[in-house]
Amino acid sequence: MNSSIDPGLMAGVGIFYVAMIAFFIYCQWRVWSKAGFNGAWSLLLLVPIVNLGAYLYFVFADWPVQKKALNDSTFE
């Protein structure tokens, strides 16, 4: 009994996997950009262990958007 997997199916799964990663990075790029950071920070989320540090920095850092809002005269 030969239990080989169809190469076309594996290619389809691989393409789907890469598309999901690209979509994840795109979404994270938007989140980082909206917070006022460089969107390239989202690329660090692909690196194991480093991604935890990037998230912790994102959570505890002062966001540039908040600093701008506090200094903006339209909110006074």
Secondary structure, DSSP 8 states (H G I E B T S, - for coil): ------HHHHHHHHHHHHHHHHHHHHHHHHHHHHTTS-GGGGGGGGSTTHHHHHHHHHHHS--HHHHHHHH-GGG-
